[in-house]
Amino acid sequence: MSTTKYKHKEGRGSLFKNNYKEKDTQPDLKGTMTDLEGNEFELSAWEGTTQAGDFKLSIQVSKPYQKNESTDDSSQKDDDIPF
């Protein structure tokens, strides 16, 4: 299994069924895209219908999630200890 993350060509993206959806507020589809400048984004989409009853997708684009690694209090330096 490769640990390399796939990067779309510029101006392309993919959406996949969200198998982890537990609430209506969570997206039906999730994926990624690369804009025309090479920046990567996350995609989320919700299936719905218009007032006329036609199928629609509502889409949200966001910056990729980055885990905050500075939340661990055990990384405190010895210089910070007051005694």
C-alpha positions in Angstrom: 0.0 0.0 0.0 1.4 3.3 -1.0 1.6 6.3 1.4 1.8 8.8 -1.5 -1.2 11.0 -1.8 -2.7 11.3 -5.2 -2.7 14.8 -6.7 -5.1 15.7 -9.5 -4.0 17.5 -12.6 -4.7 21.2 -12.5 -8.4 22.0 -12.9 -9.5 18.5 -12.0 -11.0 16.8 -8.9 -13.0 13.7 -7.7 -15.9 13.1 -5.4 -16.7 9.8 -3.7 -19.5 8.5 -1.5 -19.0 9.4 2.1 -19.2 6.0 3.8 -18.8 7.6 7.3 -22.0 9.8 7.1 -23.9 9.6 10.3 -26.0 12.8 10.3 -27.9 14.7 7.6 -25.5 17.7 8.1 -22.5 15.6 7.0 -21.8 15.6 3.3 -23.0 12.8 1.0 -19.9 13.0 -1.1 -16.2 14.0 -0.3 -13.1 14.4 -2.3 -10.3 16.6 -3.5 -9.4 18.9 -6.3 -6.5 20.9 -7.7 -7.2 24.5 -8.9 -5.7 26.0 -12.0 -2.7 27.3 -10.0 -1.9 23.9 -8.6 -3.3 24.5 -5.1 -5.1 21.5 -3.5 -8.5 21.7 -1.9 -11.0 19.4 -0.2 -14.5 19.1 -1.7 -17.8 18.2 0.1 -21.2 17.9 -1.6 -24.8 17.4 -0.4 -27.5 15.9 -2.6 -30.8 17.6 -2.7 -33.6 18.9 -4.9 -34.6 22.3 -6.1 -38.0 23.9 -5.4 -39.1 22.6 -8.8 -38.1 19.1 -7.8 -34.9 18.8 -9.9 -31.8 17.1 -8.6 -29.0 19.4 -7.4 -25.6 19.1 -5.6 -24.6 21.8 -3.1 -20.8 22.0 -3.0 -18.3 23.3 -0.5 -14.6 23.9 -1.2 -12.2 24.2 1.8 -8.4 24.2 2.4 -7.0 20.8 3.3 -7.3 19.7 6.9 -4.0 19.9 8.8 -3.7 18.2 12.1 -2.4 20.6 14.8 0.5 18.8 16.4 1.2 21.4 19.1 -1.7 20.4 21.3 0.5 17.9 23.4 1.4 19.6 26.7 4.2 17.1 27.3 6.3 18.9 24.7 7.1 21.7 27.2 10.8 22.7 27.4 12.7 22.5 30.6 13.2 26.3 30.4 9.5 26.7 30.8 9.4 24.9 34.2 9.2 27.5 37.0 11.5 25.6 39.5 
